[in-house]
């Protein structure tokens, strides 16, 4: 039985906030969403200039069934509100030795493609790894991804030796993969999936092997018109369900009495009563800034035990007169690997003999980073006119913004200099777009922090570094009555599918009005 409540306030209009709002409204609750920015979407942002349109956050959809479930639960199906195209080539990988792999978008085609690109027998290595990852997925999907994390669930899993063997919580992601992946290029490819949760593959748990399995089993999908089209469809669905969305309203406090929430107070001093508050905001901000008292202090202490996730340095490239080899639909996504991947994680997290962009210790911009490029061939995102154009999104991992104890991304000249450095590295790795560059814009972790209120620009809140990381992530049910958390910093984690699953978990917890 759900609680007989009606007034719900959702803090934040990211994907997690909007999907939980729509579900709760469909369940009969009266829901108001308060968003501090002037537009909805959160990290699923959009930037437009001179007819060029950029997704400034996620660039593809994985686990499309999660979104199909959401739209069916709240109204018309996904196919009626957004057009998803499955990528036949999920990603073009360029390794440090110059070899290239066009990773198919269908799992059954992958072993042969790897053999053709990397040599006989390498496909079998990846296939064996995927078999282990599949077993981990079967064990973890329902209890970890679609359910609240609690001691009872953990105890049930721990009581089954086969489940423990499949998940292998004592192993890191890298160690898990090393059982089958003898080729260093395959190990680099697996390591990259740790960054999907903002983590270090040498410290991230083996359960993250489920990420490449899910991506390859369910496909990589592009949304026509960019991911903004999916965000708009979700926002429209929430409004159609009766949700009130207010932008430009920043919440300053979660009010409480008698061990339960009673509403929120905005930065403008407006008091909005609520029986339930759902925070689609970084847990550090929720417990450190919005909620007071002993319960909040305990949560803050818990958060300090976890490592913040890495951040990202982004470049938006407006390109024109592109040659045909740079407009191939098969090259929608590219990953350009460095020679020393460990150096990247040492630099980001400030650990080990990390490479230094400048003198001194601690986290620093990566001298030779992995470069991720999204280059969609979509007429809806580039201006009409002569010559082939491109709206390219370039991302490299980066340390979070921390002027006092880490990297200050607002340091004069740093963003411009590092952006030029990244363009030079792209050229060295065979992807020189400088002759076709009309203009570029840079987004640093400091910019992300200001835009989304994510502390330090940490994309995923806390990382998955450490075997206990899943249990250090804030729970969906808060420590006082009527408080819930959704989004990338809470269980089950970051990324569009998991954020959407967190909303489903919370909606099921609250139940029908």
Residue pairs with C-beta under 8 A, 6 or more apart in sequence:
1 511
2 27
2 510
2 511
2 512
2 513
3 275
3 276
3 510
3 511
4 513
5 29
5 275
5 276
5 482
5 510
5 513
6 28
6 29
6 30
6 275
6 513
7 29
7 30
7 273
7 274
7 275
7 276
8 21
8 24
8 29
8 30
8 31
8 32
8 274
8 275
8 276
8 277
8 278
8 510
9 31
9 32
9 33
9 34
9 263
9 264
9 272
9 274
9 276
9 277
9 278
10 17
10 20
10 21
10 31
10 32
10 33
10 34
10 277
10 278
10 279
10 280
11 17
11 34
11 251
11 254
11 264
11 277
11 278
11 279
11 280
11 281
11 286
11 290
12 33
12 34
12 35
12 36
12 42
12 279
12 280
12 281
12 487
13 33
13 34
13 35
13 37
13 40
13 41
13 42
13 235
13 245
13 247
13 280
14 40
14 41
14 42
14 43
14 44
14 280
14 452
14 487
14 499
15 41
15 42
15 44
15 231
15 234
15 496
15 499
15 500
15 503
16 42
16 280
16 486
16 487
16 488
16 499
16 500
16 502
16 503
17 33
17 35
17 42
17 278
17 280
17 486
17 487
17 503
18 33
18 40
18 231
18 234
18 235
18 237
18 238
18 243
18 245
19 70
19 234
19 238
19 499
19 500
19 503
19 504
20 278
20 280
20 486
20 502
20 503
20 504
20 506
20 507
21 31
21 33
21 238
21 241
21 243
21 245
21 278
22 70
22 74
22 234
22 237
22 238
22 241
22 243
23 70
23 73
23 74
23 503
23 504
23 507
24 31
24 278
24 507
24 510
25 31
25 74
25 238
25 241
25 242
25 243
26 73
26 74
26 75
26 241
27 507
27 510
27 511
27 512
27 513
28 512
28 513
29 276
29 510
29 513
30 242
31 238
31 242
31 243
31 244
32 243
32 244
32 245
32 246
32 272
32 274
33 40
33 238
33 243
33 244
33 245
33 246
34 246
34 249
34 250
34 251
34 264
34 266
34 272
35 245
35 246
35 247
35 248
35 249
36 248
36 249
36 250
36 251
36 453
37 247
37 248
37 451
37 452
38 247
38 248
39 45
39 46
39 247
40 231
40 235
40 245
40 247
41 57
41 228
41 231
41 235
42 57
42 280
42 452
42 487
43 57
43 58
43 448
43 452
43 454
43 459
43 488
44 55
44 57
44 58
44 227
44 228
44 230
44 231
44 496
45 55
45 56
45 57
45 451
46 53
46 54
46 55
46 56
46 226
46 228
46 231
47 53
47 54
47 56
47 316
47 441
48 54
49 318
49 439
49 441
50 318
50 383
50 438
50 439
51 382
51 383
51 384
52 316
52 318
52 381
52 382
52 383
52 389
52 391
53 226
53 228
53 380
53 381
53 382
53 391
54 226
54 316
54 381
54 391
54 393
55 226
55 227
55 228
55 374
55 393
56 314
56 316
56 393
56 443
57 227
58 227
58 495
58 496
59 227
59 333
59 374
59 376
59 393
60 87
60 220
60 221
60 222
60 227
60 333
60 374
61 67
61 84
61 220
61 221
61 222
61 223
61 227
61 230
61 496
61 497
62 214
62 215
62 218
62 219
62 220
62 221
62 495
62 496
62 497
63 214
63 218
63 497
64 78
64 84
64 218
64 219
64 221
65 218
66 497
66 500
66 501
66 504
67 78
67 230
67 497
67 500
68 77
68 78
69 504
70 78
70 234
70 237
70 500
70 503
70 504
71 77
71 78
71 81
71 233
71 237
72 78
74 237
74 241
75 237
75 240
75 241
78 84
78 233
81 233
81 236
81 237
82 223
82 224
82 229
82 230
82 233
83 223
83 224
83 225
83 229
84 221
84 222
84 223
84 224
85 221
85 222
85 223
85 224
86 105
86 219
86 220
86 221
87 105
87 219
87 220
87 221
87 222
87 332
87 333
88 104
88 105
88 106
88 330
89 102
89 103
89 104
89 105
89 330
89 331
89 332
90 103
90 104
90 105
90 215
90 216
90 219
90 220
90 333
91 103
91 220
91 333
91 334
91 335
92 100
92 101
92 102
92 103
92 330
92 331
92 333
92 334
92 335
93 100
93 101
93 102
93 103
93 185
93 189
93 334
93 335
93 337
94 100
94 334
94 335
94 336
94 337
94 429
94 430
94 431
95 101
95 185
95 188
95 337
96 188
96 337
96 338
96 339
97 185
98 430
99 117
99 118
99 185
100 117
101 113
101 114
101 117
101 118
101 185
101 189
102 113
102 117
102 330
103 110
103 113
104 110
104 113
105 219
105 220
106 219
107 130
107 216
107 217
110 123
110 126
110 127
110 130
110 216
111 123
111 124
111 126
111 127
112 123
113 123
114 122
114 123
114 126
114 186
115 121
115 122
115 123
115 124
118 183
118 185
118 186
119 183
122 183
122 185
122 186
125 180
125 181
125 182
125 183
125 186
126 180
126 181
126 186
128 180
129 177
129 179
129 180
129 181
129 186
129 190
129 209
130 212
130 213
130 216
132 166
132 176
132 179
132 180
132 209
133 209
133 210
133 212
133 213
134 213
134 217
135 166
136 166
136 167
136 168
136 206
136 207
136 209
136 210
136 213
137 210
137 213
137 214
137 217
138 166
139 157
139 163
139 166
139 167
140 167
140 207
140 210
141 210
143 153
143 156
143 157
144 153
144 207
144 470
144 492
145 492
145 498
145 501
146 501
146 504
146 505
147 153
147 505
148 475
148 476
148 477
148 491
148 505
148 509
149 470
149 471
149 473
149 475
149 476
149 491
149 492
150 475
154 471
157 163
157 164
157 167
158 164
167 206
167 207
168 176
168 206
169 205
169 206
169 207
169 467
170 467
171 205
171 206
172 201
172 202
172 203
172 204
172 205
172 206
173 190
173 191
173 193
173 194
173 201
173 204
173 205
173 206
173 208
173 209
174 187
174 190
174 191
174 201
174 202
175 206
176 206
176 209
177 186
177 187
177 190
177 209
178 187
181 187
181 190
185 337
188 337
188 341
190 201
190 209
190 212
191 201
191 341
192 335
192 337
192 370
193 201
193 208
193 209
193 211
193 212
193 215
194 200
194 201
194 204
194 208
194 464
195 310
195 370
195 397
196 208
196 211
196 494
196 495
197 204
197 208
197 211
197 309
197 460
197 463
197 464
197 493
197 494
197 495
198 308
198 309
198 310
198 311
198 458
198 459
198 460
198 461
198 463
198 464
198 494
199 208
199 309
199 310
199 463
199 464
199 465
199 469
200 345
200 348
200 349
200 351
200 463
200 465
201 345
202 342
202 345
203 307
203 465
203 466
204 463
204 464
204 465
204 469
205 464
205 466
205 467
205 469
205 470
207 470
208 464
214 497
220 333
222 332
222 376
222 378
223 229
223 230
224 378
224 380
225 378
225 380
225 381
226 376
226 378
226 380
226 381
235 245
238 245
239 245
249 266
249 267
249 268
249 270
250 266
250 267
251 264
251 265
251 266
251 267
251 281
251 290
252 265
252 266
252 267
252 290
253 264
253 265
253 290
253 291
253 292
254 261
254 263
254 264
254 277
254 279
254 286
254 290
254 291
254 483
255 261
255 262
255 263
255 264
255 265
255 271
256 262
256 291
256 292
256 293
256 480
259 480
259 481
260 480
260 481
260 482
261 274
261 275
261 276
261 277
261 480
261 481
261 482
261 483
262 273
262 274
263 271
263 272
263 273
263 274
263 277
264 271
264 272
264 274
264 277
264 290
265 271
265 272
266 272
274 482
275 482
276 482
276 483
276 484
276 510
277 482
277 483
277 484
278 484
278 485
278 486
278 506
279 286
279 290
279 478
279 483
279 484
279 485
279 486
279 487
280 485
280 486
280 487
281 290
281 453
281 487
281 489
282 453
282 454
282 455
282 458
282 461
282 487
282 488
282 489
283 299
283 303
283 461
283 462
283 474
283 485
283 489
283 490
284 300
284 303
284 455
284 461
284 489
285 453
285 455
286 474
286 478
286 485
287 296
287 297
287 299
287 300
287 303
287 474
288 296
288 300
288 303
291 478
291 480
291 483
293 480
295 478
295 479
295 480
296 479
298 479
299 474
299 479
302 472
302 474
303 462
303 472
303 474
305 472
306 462
306 463
306 465
306 466
306 469
306 472
306 473
307 349
307 462
307 463
307 465
307 466
307 469
308 400
308 455
308 456
308 458
308 461
308 462
308 463
309 400
309 458
309 459
309 460
309 461
309 462
309 463
309 494
310 348
310 349
310 397
310 398
310 399
310 400
310 458
310 459
310 463
311 397
311 398
311 399
311 400
311 401
311 445
311 448
311 456
311 457
311 458
311 459
312 395
312 396
312 397
312 398
312 445
312 448
312 457
312 459
313 365
313 395
313 396
313 397
313 398
313 418
313 419
313 422
313 442
313 443
313 444
313 445
314 393
314 394
314 395
314 442
314 443
314 444
315 393
315 394
315 395
315 419
315 422
315 423
315 440
315 441
315 442
315 443
316 391
316 392
316 393
316 394
316 440
316 441
316 442
316 443
317 390
317 391
317 392
317 393
317 394
317 433
317 437
317 440
318 389
318 390
318 391
318 437
318 438
318 439
318 440
319 326
319 389
319 390
319 391
319 392
319 433
319 436
319 437
319 438
320 387
320 388
320 389
320 390
320 436
320 438
321 387
321 388
321 389
321 436
322 387
322 388
322 389
322 390
322 433
322 436
323 388
324 388
326 375
326 388
326 390
326 431
326 433
326 436
327 377
327 388
327 390
328 377
329 377
331 375
332 374
332 375
332 376
332 377
333 372
333 373
333 374
333 375
334 371
334 372
334 373
334 375
334 431
335 370
335 371
335 372
335 373
336 370
336 371
336 372
336 373
336 425
336 426
336 429
336 430
336 431
337 370
338 344
338 368
338 369
338 370
339 368
340 355
340 368
341 370
342 352
343 354
343 355
343 366
343 367
343 368
344 366
344 368
344 369
344 370
344 397
345 351
346 352
346 353
346 354
346 355
347 354
347 355
347 356
347 357
347 363
347 364
347 365
347 366
347 367
347 399
348 363
348 366
348 397
348 398
348 399
349 363
349 399
349 465
350 361
350 362
350 363
350 364
350 399
350 406
354 363
354 364
355 364
355 366
355 367
355 368
356 364
356 367
357 364
357 365
357 366
357 367
357 418
358 364
362 405
362 406
362 407
363 399
363 400
363 402
363 406
363 407
364 399
364 407
365 398
365 399
365 407
365 414
365 418
366 396
366 397
366 398
368 425
369 396
369 397
369 398
369 422
369 425
370 396
370 397
371 394
371 395
371 396
371 422
371 425
371 426
371 429
371 431
372 394
372 395
372 396
373 392
373 393
373 394
373 395
373 426
373 431
374 392
374 393
374 394
374 395
375 390
375 392
375 393
376 391
381 391
382 389
382 390
382 391
383 389
390 433
390 436
392 433
394 422
394 426
396 422
398 407
398 409
398 444
398 445
398 457
399 406
399 407
399 445
400 406
400 407
400 445
400 455
400 456
400 457
400 458
401 407
401 408
401 409
401 410
401 444
401 445
401 446
401 448
401 449
401 456
401 457
402 408
402 456
403 410
406 456
407 445
408 414
408 446
409 415
409 444
409 445
409 446
409 447
409 457
410 444
410 446
414 444
415 442
415 444
416 442
418 442
419 440
419 442
423 433
423 434
423 437
423 440
426 432
426 433
427 434
444 457
445 456
445 457
445 458
446 457
447 457
448 454
448 457
448 459
449 455
449 456
449 457
454 461
459 488
459 494
460 488
460 489
460 493
460 494
460 495
461 473
461 474
461 487
461 488
461 489
461 490
461 494
462 469
462 472
462 473
462 489
463 469
464 470
464 493
466 472
470 491
473 489
473 490
473 491
473 492
473 493
474 485
474 489
474 490
474 491
475 485
475 490
475 491
476 484
476 485
476 486
476 490
476 491
476 502
476 505
476 506
476 509
477 483
477 484
477 485
477 509
478 484
478 485
484 506
484 509
484 510
485 502
485 506
486 499
486 502
486 503
486 506
487 499
487 502
488 494
488 495
488 498
488 499
490 502
491 502
491 505
492 498
492 501
492 502
492 505
